[in-house]
Amino acid sequence: MINERVLSIRQSNSKHFESLQVLRFAAAFAVVLFHFGSGLTIQYHLDRNYLGMGAAGVDVFFVLSGFIISYSSDPARGVAYFARKRLSRIVPLYWLLTFAIILIALVKPNLLNSTIVSVETVVKSLLFIPYEKSGGAIQPILFLGWTLCYEMFFYMIFGACLLFGAKATWYACAIVLSLVALGAIWPHGSVEWRFYTSPILIEFALGMMLHKAYSASSAFRSGSNTVAVALVILACGAHFLITTLAGPNIFASSLLAVLLVSGFLLMRLPAGKILATLVLFGDASYSLYLIHPYTLQLPIKLLGDHFSISFVTGILVLVTLCTIGISVMLLKFFERPMQAFLMRRSKPIGQPVVQAE
């Protein structure tokens, strides 16, 4: 009876969560815009990246992950099922693209910036272990994989906390916040210590607590487009104000992310082809997120020294549209088939529309 009730609640809420898939695409596209702007900024020596706010898309992903993992995980299925579900979602595409970058680094190293291929960097990249590159950045070979290192670390924490049953979310929040506190007390240490005690981990806790608030409030679950729009406007306004006064900081990005996720949770979008397309793009956001830096870098490296910024910008717009199309193809012909293959012995009783990254 309990499982039937949980299934009924999840099925009734799944349509509401289509708005979160739209937000997922918006967050991925924001990161695309950030790298769009940063590529032009570096190539043409601009004074700043005018699309810099797009970097906050990563913060939205982290809050979304905290929310969805807390919402969708069922302690009754056990830790093994949870781990299998998460690995089948994250690993196949990440490994495929990592091996592709390794091949490029071996054949055409001049196309990449600071990628060094060695046994150590390959092993650490494939196992989501952070390491420091020569330039000081803590990134794997597939450089945006640094966010996946945080995701996998969060999954490990939450998976272990599933042993505590229904209190898993609260224990996971406590562990995450304790790690951040320890990092603030002892900020110096190894690469791993600094990485796994970063304040950015708070965003996973914020997402989990947002789920608790959502579950406890019938008004929250009922939704309101008026309040949703107000929260989205407040999110953008607060982020602009805080970063203008104090510069980019984790507080501004986290507040933006929490308000945006809250707003889109309250949002009720009309059904139709436009929503269906945006939801599809949201489903494909993982592919879009991982592949776009390389599809954008290629024309900049090939054309930047020979053509004006306006011409290259036009080319990048076309490349961006093509990248969205490629991400949908990867979703349909690689991500979904691989996930189905790896989960073929499992029989989920009901999952929300939104998939955690």
Salt bridges, closest charged atoms under 4 A:
GLU18 OE2 - LYS15 NZ 3.28
GLU120 OE2 - LYS124 NZ 2.99
GLU132 OE1 - ARG194 NH2 3.88
ASP283 OD2 - ARG336 NH2 3.05
GLU335 OE1 - ARG89 NH1 2.78
GLU357 OE2 - ARG24 NH1 3.45
GLU357 OE2 - ARG89 NH2 3.35
